[in-house]
């Protein structure tokens, strides 16, 4: 679980770091880039509203998988068609992914060890931010060269991997855990 969250953190939080610099590199002023980067917050708000409806209809496994596909969709435009519009879409969809996939992963983490919730959440948060730190460390040289489409391309590939692994692992866990 924590390895999956490490990868999620790398993709969701680590690569979010590059949205505003990518917007600036594409010609947006620092102020406009900052405002457009706030698309992440708009995505969280809209995703949370959608999540209220989805959680009543779909299993957590489905929500993790659907959120993972949304994460793939977040990186797709910026990897293939880098522009102010695509980077803005990436910010918006990363926010929606945070509301859908990430909150589902948090719920799963607390379901794994309900009697050790504080410890589980602490390890979850550590894994998330360690993944974010690792992603920015590994991609820093590429970012310095302004190759944001390449970074988001790697994000797309690893998002597919994350989606398959997280969905399959949750489905297996759910099958083997009574009452889930």
MODELLER restraints for C-alpha pairs under 7 A, 6 or more apart:
rsr = mdl.restraints
at = mdl.atoms
rsr.add(forms.Gaussian(group=physical.xy_distance, feature=features.Distance(at['CA:2:A'], at['CA:124:A']), mean=6.19, stdev=0.5))
rsr.add(forms.Gaussian(group=physical.xy_distance, feature=features.Distance(at['CA:2:A'], at['CA:127:A']), mean=5.83, stdev=0.5))
rsr.add(forms.Gaussian(group=physical.xy_distance, feature=features.Distance(at['CA:4:A'], at['CA:162:A']), mean=6.99, stdev=0.5))
rsr.add(forms.Gaussian(group=physical.xy_distance, feature=features.Distance(at['CA:4:A'], at['CA:166:A']), mean=6.41, stdev=0.5))
rsr.add(forms.Gaussian(group=physical.xy_distance, feature=features.Distance(at['CA:5:A'], at['CA:124:A']), mean=6.77, stdev=0.5))
rsr.add(forms.Gaussian(group=physical.xy_distance, feature=features.Distance(at['CA:5:A'], at['CA:127:A']), mean=5.85, stdev=0.5))
rsr.add(forms.Gaussian(group=physical.xy_distance, feature=features.Distance(at['CA:5:A'], at['CA:128:A']), mean=5.42, stdev=0.5))
rsr.add(forms.Gaussian(group=physical.xy_distance, feature=features.Distance(at['CA:6:A'], at['CA:127:A']), mean=4.67, stdev=0.5))
rsr.add(forms.Gaussian(group=physical.xy_distance, feature=features.Distance(at['CA:6:A'], at['CA:128:A']), mean=4.93, stdev=0.5))
rsr.add(forms.Gaussian(group=physical.xy_distance, feature=features.Distance(at['CA:6:A'], at['CA:130:A']), mean=6.47, stdev=0.5))
rsr.add(forms.Gaussian(group=physical.xy_distance, feature=features.Distance(at['CA:6:A'], at['CA:131:A']), mean=4.29, stdev=0.5))
rsr.add(forms.Gaussian(group=physical.xy_distance, feature=features.Distance(at['CA:7:A'], at['CA:131:A']), mean=5.78, stdev=0.5))
rsr.add(forms.Gaussian(group=physical.xy_distance, feature=features.Distance(at['CA:7:A'], at['CA:162:A']), mean=6.88, stdev=0.5))
rsr.add(forms.Gaussian(group=physical.xy_distance, feature=features.Distance(at['CA:8:A'], at['CA:128:A']), mean=6.71, stdev=0.5))
rsr.add(forms.Gaussian(group=physical.xy_distance, feature=features.Distance(at['CA:9:A'], at['CA:128:A']), mean=4.20, stdev=0.5))
rsr.add(forms.Gaussian(group=physical.xy_distance, feature=features.Distance(at['CA:9:A'], at['CA:129:A']), mean=5.93, stdev=0.5))
rsr.add(forms.Gaussian(group=physical.xy_distance, feature=features.Distance(at['CA:9:A'], at['CA:131:A']), mean=4.73, stdev=0.5))
rsr.add(forms.Gaussian(group=physical.xy_distance, feature=features.Distance(at['CA:9:A'], at['CA:132:A']), mean=4.80, stdev=0.5))
rsr.add(forms.Gaussian(group=physical.xy_distance, feature=features.Distance(at['CA:10:A'], at['CA:131:A']), mean=4.22, stdev=0.5))
rsr.add(forms.Gaussian(group=physical.xy_distance, feature=features.Distance(at['CA:10:A'], at['CA:132:A']), mean=4.00, stdev=0.5))
rsr.add(forms.Gaussian(group=physical.xy_distance, feature=features.Distance(at['CA:10:A'], at['CA:134:A']), mean=6.64, stdev=0.5))
rsr.add(forms.Gaussian(group=physical.xy_distance, feature=features.Distance(at['CA:10:A'], at['CA:135:A']), mean=4.90, stdev=0.5))
rsr.add(forms.Gaussian(group=physical.xy_distance, feature=features.Distance(at['CA:11:A'], at['CA:155:A']), mean=6.04, stdev=0.5))
rsr.add(forms.Gaussian(group=physical.xy_distance, feature=features.Distance(at['CA:12:A'], at['CA:94:A']), mean=6.47, stdev=0.5))
rsr.add(forms.Gaussian(group=physical.xy_distance, feature=features.Distance(at['CA:13:A'], at['CA:132:A']), mean=5.29, stdev=0.5))
rsr.add(forms.Gaussian(group=physical.xy_distance, feature=features.Distance(at['CA:14:A'], at['CA:132:A']), mean=3.82, stdev=0.5))
rsr.add(forms.Gaussian(group=physical.xy_distance, feature=features.Distance(at['CA:14:A'], at['CA:133:A']), mean=6.31, stdev=0.5))
rsr.add(forms.Gaussian(group=physical.xy_distance, feature=features.Distance(at['CA:14:A'], at['CA:135:A']), mean=5.33, stdev=0.5))
rsr.add(forms.Gaussian(group=physical.xy_distance, feature=features.Distance(at['CA:14:A'], at['CA:136:A']), mean=5.54, stdev=0.5))
rsr.add(forms.Gaussian(group=physical.xy_distance, feature=features.Distance(at['CA:15:A'], at['CA:136:A']), mean=6.99, stdev=0.5))
rsr.add(forms.Gaussian(group=physical.xy_distance, feature=features.Distance(at['CA:19:A'], at['CA:37:A']), mean=6.37, stdev=0.5))
rsr.add(forms.Gaussian(group=physical.xy_distance, feature=features.Distance(at['CA:19:A'], at['CA:87:A']), mean=6.03, stdev=0.5))
rsr.add(forms.Gaussian(group=physical.xy_distance, feature=features.Distance(at['CA:19:A'], at['CA:91:A']), mean=6.59, stdev=0.5))
rsr.add(forms.Gaussian(group=physical.xy_distance, feature=features.Distance(at['CA:20:A'], at['CA:33:A']), mean=5.39, stdev=0.5))
rsr.add(forms.Gaussian(group=physical.xy_distance, feature=features.Distance(at['CA:20:A'], at['CA:34:A']), mean=6.19, stdev=0.5))
rsr.add(forms.Gaussian(group=physical.xy_distance, feature=features.Distance(at['CA:20:A'], at['CA:37:A']), mean=5.57, stdev=0.5))
rsr.add(forms.Gaussian(group=physical.xy_distance, feature=features.Distance(at['CA:22:A'], at['CA:87:A']), mean=6.99, stdev=0.5))
rsr.add(forms.Gaussian(group=physical.xy_distance, feature=features.Distance(at['CA:22:A'], at['CA:148:A']), mean=6.04, stdev=0.5))
rsr.add(forms.Gaussian(group=physical.xy_distance, feature=features.Distance(at['CA:23:A'], at['CA:33:A']), mean=5.43, stdev=0.5))
rsr.add(forms.Gaussian(group=physical.xy_distance, feature=features.Distance(at['CA:23:A'], at['CA:84:A']), mean=5.42, stdev=0.5))
rsr.add(forms.Gaussian(group=physical.xy_distance, feature=features.Distance(at['CA:23:A'], at['CA:87:A']), mean=6.27, stdev=0.5))
rsr.add(forms.Gaussian(group=physical.xy_distance, feature=features.Distance(at['CA:24:A'], at['CA:30:A']), mean=6.19, stdev=0.5))
rsr.add(forms.Gaussian(group=physical.xy_distance, feature=features.Distance(at['CA:24:A'], at['CA:33:A']), mean=5.91, stdev=0.5))
rsr.add(forms.Gaussian(group=physical.xy_distance, feature=features.Distance(at['CA:26:A'], at['CA:83:A']), mean=5.86, stdev=0.5))
rsr.add(forms.Gaussian(group=physical.xy_distance, feature=features.Distance(at['CA:26:A'], at['CA:84:A']), mean=5.91, stdev=0.5))
rsr.add(forms.Gaussian(group=physical.xy_distance, feature=features.Distance(at['CA:36:A'], at['CA:88:A']), mean=5.72, stdev=0.5))
rsr.add(forms.Gaussian(group=physical.xy_distance, feature=features.Distance(at['CA:37:A'], at['CA:88:A']), mean=6.42, stdev=0.5))
rsr.add(forms.Gaussian(group=physical.xy_distance, feature=features.Distance(at['CA:37:A'], at['CA:91:A']), mean=5.89, stdev=0.5))
rsr.add(forms.Gaussian(group=physical.xy_distance, feature=features.Distance(at['CA:39:A'], at['CA:88:A']), mean=6.37, stdev=0.5))
rsr.add(forms.Gaussian(group=physical.xy_distance, feature=features.Distance(at['CA:39:A'], at['CA:91:A']), mean=5.17, stdev=0.5))
rsr.add(forms.Gaussian(group=physical.xy_distance, feature=features.Distance(at['CA:39:A'], at['CA:92:A']), mean=4.46, stdev=0.5))
rsr.add(forms.Gaussian(group=physical.xy_distance, feature=features.Distance(at['CA:40:A'], at['CA:91:A']), mean=4.53, stdev=0.5))
rsr.add(forms.Gaussian(group=physical.xy_distance, feature=features.Distance(at['CA:40:A'], at['CA:92:A']), mean=4.58, stdev=0.5))
rsr.add(forms.Gaussian(group=physical.xy_distance, feature=features.Distance(at['CA:40:A'], at['CA:94:A']), mean=6.08, stdev=0.5))
rsr.add(forms.Gaussian(group=physical.xy_distance, feature=features.Distance(at['CA:40:A'], at['CA:95:A']), mean=4.25, stdev=0.5))
rsr.add(forms.Gaussian(group=physical.xy_distance, feature=features.Distance(at['CA:41:A'], at['CA:95:A']), mean=5.95, stdev=0.5))
rsr.add(forms.Gaussian(group=physical.xy_distance, feature=features.Distance(at['CA:42:A'], at['CA:92:A']), mean=6.36, stdev=0.5))
rsr.add(forms.Gaussian(group=physical.xy_distance, feature=features.Distance(at['CA:42:A'], at['CA:95:A']), mean=6.91, stdev=0.5))
rsr.add(forms.Gaussian(group=physical.xy_distance, feature=features.Distance(at['CA:43:A'], at['CA:92:A']), mean=4.45, stdev=0.5))
rsr.add(forms.Gaussian(group=physical.xy_distance, feature=features.Distance(at['CA:43:A'], at['CA:93:A']), mean=5.90, stdev=0.5))
rsr.add(forms.Gaussian(group=physical.xy_distance, feature=features.Distance(at['CA:43:A'], at['CA:94:A']), mean=6.91, stdev=0.5))
rsr.add(forms.Gaussian(group=physical.xy_distance, feature=features.Distance(at['CA:43:A'], at['CA:95:A']), mean=4.06, stdev=0.5))
rsr.add(forms.Gaussian(group=physical.xy_distance, feature=features.Distance(at['CA:43:A'], at['CA:96:A']), mean=4.39, stdev=0.5))
rsr.add(forms.Gaussian(group=physical.xy_distance, feature=features.Distance(at['CA:44:A'], at['CA:95:A']), mean=4.26, stdev=0.5))
rsr.add(forms.Gaussian(group=physical.xy_distance, feature=features.Distance(at['CA:44:A'], at['CA:96:A']), mean=4.84, stdev=0.5))
rsr.add(forms.Gaussian(group=physical.xy_distance, feature=features.Distance(at['CA:44:A'], at['CA:98:A']), mean=6.29, stdev=0.5))
rsr.add(forms.Gaussian(group=physical.xy_distance, feature=features.Distance(at['CA:44:A'], at['CA:99:A']), mean=5.28, stdev=0.5))
rsr.add(forms.Gaussian(group=physical.xy_distance, feature=features.Distance(at['CA:46:A'], at['CA:96:A']), mean=6.66, stdev=0.5))
rsr.add(forms.Gaussian(group=physical.xy_distance, feature=features.Distance(at['CA:47:A'], at['CA:96:A']), mean=4.26, stdev=0.5))
rsr.add(forms.Gaussian(group=physical.xy_distance, feature=features.Distance(at['CA:47:A'], at['CA:99:A']), mean=5.13, stdev=0.5))
rsr.add(forms.Gaussian(group=physical.xy_distance, feature=features.Distance(at['CA:47:A'], at['CA:100:A']), mean=6.31, stdev=0.5))
rsr.add(forms.Gaussian(group=physical.xy_distance, feature=features.Distance(at['CA:48:A'], at['CA:99:A']), mean=5.16, stdev=0.5))
rsr.add(forms.Gaussian(group=physical.xy_distance, feature=features.Distance(at['CA:51:A'], at['CA:99:A']), mean=6.98, stdev=0.5))
rsr.add(forms.Gaussian(group=physical.xy_distance, feature=features.Distance(at['CA:51:A'], at['CA:100:A']), mean=5.96, stdev=0.5))
rsr.add(forms.Gaussian(group=physical.xy_distance, feature=features.Distance(at['CA:60:A'], at['CA:104:A']), mean=6.10, stdev=0.5))
rsr.add(forms.Gaussian(group=physical.xy_distance, feature=features.Distance(at['CA:61:A'], at['CA:167:A']), mean=5.69, stdev=0.5))
rsr.add(forms.Gaussian(group=physical.xy_distance, feature=features.Distance(at['CA:61:A'], at['CA:170:A']), mean=5.86, stdev=0.5))
rsr.add(forms.Gaussian(group=physical.xy_distance, feature=features.Distance(at['CA:61:A'], at['CA:171:A']), mean=5.83, stdev=0.5))
rsr.add(forms.Gaussian(group=physical.xy_distance, feature=features.Distance(at['CA:63:A'], at['CA:100:A']), mean=6.53, stdev=0.5))
rsr.add(forms.Gaussian(group=physical.xy_distance, feature=features.Distance(at['CA:63:A'], at['CA:101:A']), mean=6.22, stdev=0.5))
rsr.add(forms.Gaussian(group=physical.xy_distance, feature=features.Distance(at['CA:63:A'], at['CA:104:A']), mean=6.57, stdev=0.5))
rsr.add(forms.Gaussian(group=physical.xy_distance, feature=features.Distance(at['CA:64:A'], at['CA:101:A']), mean=4.82, stdev=0.5))
rsr.add(forms.Gaussian(group=physical.xy_distance, feature=features.Distance(at['CA:64:A'], at['CA:104:A']), mean=6.04, stdev=0.5))
rsr.add(forms.Gaussian(group=physical.xy_distance, feature=features.Distance(at['CA:64:A'], at['CA:105:A']), mean=6.90, stdev=0.5))
rsr.add(forms.Gaussian(group=physical.xy_distance, feature=features.Distance(at['CA:64:A'], at['CA:166:A']), mean=6.99, stdev=0.5))
rsr.add(forms.Gaussian(group=physical.xy_distance, feature=features.Distance(at['CA:64:A'], at['CA:167:A']), mean=5.90, stdev=0.5))
rsr.add(forms.Gaussian(group=physical.xy_distance, feature=features.Distance(at['CA:65:A'], at['CA:163:A']), mean=5.70, stdev=0.5))
rsr.add(forms.Gaussian(group=physical.xy_distance, feature=features.Distance(at['CA:65:A'], at['CA:167:A']), mean=5.19, stdev=0.5))
rsr.add(forms.Gaussian(group=physical.xy_distance, feature=features.Distance(at['CA:67:A'], at['CA:97:A']), mean=5.31, stdev=0.5))
rsr.add(forms.Gaussian(group=physical.xy_distance, feature=features.Distance(at['CA:67:A'], at['CA:100:A']), mean=5.36, stdev=0.5))
rsr.add(forms.Gaussian(group=physical.xy_distance, feature=features.Distance(at['CA:67:A'], at['CA:101:A']), mean=4.23, stdev=0.5))
rsr.add(forms.Gaussian(group=physical.xy_distance, feature=features.Distance(at['CA:68:A'], at['CA:101:A']), mean=6.29, stdev=0.5))
rsr.add(forms.Gaussian(group=physical.xy_distance, feature=features.Distance(at['CA:68:A'], at['CA:159:A']), mean=6.71, stdev=0.5))
rsr.add(forms.Gaussian(group=physical.xy_distance, feature=features.Distance(at['CA:68:A'], at['CA:163:A']), mean=4.65, stdev=0.5))
rsr.add(forms.Gaussian(group=physical.xy_distance, feature=features.Distance(at['CA:69:A'], at['CA:163:A']), mean=6.70, stdev=0.5))
rsr.add(forms.Gaussian(group=physical.xy_distance, feature=features.Distance(at['CA:70:A'], at['CA:93:A']), mean=6.72, stdev=0.5))
rsr.add(forms.Gaussian(group=physical.xy_distance, feature=features.Distance(at['CA:70:A'], at['CA:97:A']), mean=5.97, stdev=0.5))
rsr.add(forms.Gaussian(group=physical.xy_distance, feature=features.Distance(at['CA:71:A'], at['CA:93:A']), mean=6.85, stdev=0.5))
rsr.add(forms.Gaussian(group=physical.xy_distance, feature=features.Distance(at['CA:71:A'], at['CA:94:A']), mean=6.25, stdev=0.5))
rsr.add(forms.Gaussian(group=physical.xy_distance, feature=features.Distance(at['CA:71:A'], at['CA:97:A']), mean=5.72, stdev=0.5))
rsr.add(forms.Gaussian(group=physical.xy_distance, feature=features.Distance(at['CA:71:A'], at['CA:159:A']), mean=6.36, stdev=0.5))
rsr.add(forms.Gaussian(group=physical.xy_distance, feature=features.Distance(at['CA:72:A'], at['CA:156:A']), mean=5.23, stdev=0.5))
rsr.add(forms.Gaussian(group=physical.xy_distance, feature=features.Distance(at['CA:72:A'], at['CA:159:A']), mean=5.41, stdev=0.5))
rsr.add(forms.Gaussian(group=physical.xy_distance, feature=features.Distance(at['CA:72:A'], at['CA:160:A']), mean=6.33, stdev=0.5))
rsr.add(forms.Gaussian(group=physical.xy_distance, feature=features.Distance(at['CA:74:A'], at['CA:89:A']), mean=6.80, stdev=0.5))
rsr.add(forms.Gaussian(group=physical.xy_distance, feature=features.Distance(at['CA:74:A'], at['CA:90:A']), mean=4.49, stdev=0.5))
rsr.add(forms.Gaussian(group=physical.xy_distance, feature=features.Distance(at['CA:74:A'], at['CA:93:A']), mean=4.91, stdev=0.5))
rsr.add(forms.Gaussian(group=physical.xy_distance, feature=features.Distance(at['CA:74:A'], at['CA:94:A']), mean=5.85, stdev=0.5))
rsr.add(forms.Gaussian(group=physical.xy_distance, feature=features.Distance(at['CA:75:A'], at['CA:90:A']), mean=5.91, stdev=0.5))
rsr.add(forms.Gaussian(group=physical.xy_distance, feature=features.Distance(at['CA:75:A'], at['CA:152:A']), mean=5.41, stdev=0.5))
rsr.add(forms.Gaussian(group=physical.xy_distance, feature=features.Distance(at['CA:75:A'], at['CA:153:A']), mean=6.75, stdev=0.5))
rsr.add(forms.Gaussian(group=physical.xy_distance, feature=features.Distance(at['CA:75:A'], at['CA:155:A']), mean=6.25, stdev=0.5))
rsr.add(forms.Gaussian(group=physical.xy_distance, feature=features.Distance(at['CA:75:A'], at['CA:156:A']), mean=5.19, stdev=0.5))
rsr.add(forms.Gaussian(group=physical.xy_distance, feature=features.Distance(at['CA:76:A'], at['CA:156:A']), mean=6.18, stdev=0.5))
rsr.add(forms.Gaussian(group=physical.xy_distance, feature=features.Distance(at['CA:77:A'], at['CA:86:A']), mean=5.17, stdev=0.5))
rsr.add(forms.Gaussian(group=physical.xy_distance, feature=features.Distance(at['CA:78:A'], at['CA:86:A']), mean=5.04, stdev=0.5))
rsr.add(forms.Gaussian(group=physical.xy_distance, feature=features.Distance(at['CA:78:A'], at['CA:87:A']), mean=5.56, stdev=0.5))
rsr.add(forms.Gaussian(group=physical.xy_distance, feature=features.Distance(at['CA:78:A'], at['CA:90:A']), mean=6.66, stdev=0.5))
rsr.add(forms.Gaussian(group=physical.xy_distance, feature=features.Distance(at['CA:78:A'], at['CA:149:A']), mean=5.71, stdev=0.5))
rsr.add(forms.Gaussian(group=physical.xy_distance, feature=features.Distance(at['CA:78:A'], at['CA:152:A']), mean=6.13, stdev=0.5))
rsr.add(forms.Gaussian(group=physical.xy_distance, feature=features.Distance(at['CA:79:A'], at['CA:149:A']), mean=4.37, stdev=0.5))
rsr.add(forms.Gaussian(group=physical.xy_distance, feature=features.Distance(at['CA:79:A'], at['CA:150:A']), mean=6.27, stdev=0.5))
rsr.add(forms.Gaussian(group=physical.xy_distance, feature=features.Distance(at['CA:79:A'], at['CA:152:A']), mean=4.96, stdev=0.5))
rsr.add(forms.Gaussian(group=physical.xy_distance, feature=features.Distance(at['CA:79:A'], at['CA:153:A']), mean=4.49, stdev=0.5))
rsr.add(forms.Gaussian(group=physical.xy_distance, feature=features.Distance(at['CA:80:A'], at['CA:149:A']), mean=6.91, stdev=0.5))
rsr.add(forms.Gaussian(group=physical.xy_distance, feature=features.Distance(at['CA:82:A'], at['CA:149:A']), mean=5.92, stdev=0.5))
rsr.add(forms.Gaussian(group=physical.xy_distance, feature=features.Distance(at['CA:109:A'], at['CA:120:A']), mean=6.56, stdev=0.5))
rsr.add(forms.Gaussian(group=physical.xy_distance, feature=features.Distance(at['CA:110:A'], at['CA:117:A']), mean=5.70, stdev=0.5))
rsr.add(forms.Gaussian(group=physical.xy_distance, feature=features.Distance(at['CA:110:A'], at['CA:120:A']), mean=6.60, stdev=0.5))
rsr.add(forms.Gaussian(group=physical.xy_distance, feature=features.Distance(at['CA:110:A'], at['CA:121:A']), mean=6.96, stdev=0.5))
rsr.add(forms.Gaussian(group=physical.xy_distance, feature=features.Distance(at['CA:113:A'], at['CA:120:A']), mean=6.77, stdev=0.5))
rsr.add(forms.Gaussian(group=physical.xy_distance, feature=features.Distance(at['CA:139:A'], at['CA:151:A']), mean=6.91, stdev=0.5))
rsr.add(forms.Gaussian(group=physical.xy_distance, feature=features.Distance(at['CA:174:A'], at['CA:180:A']), mean=5.34, stdev=0.5))
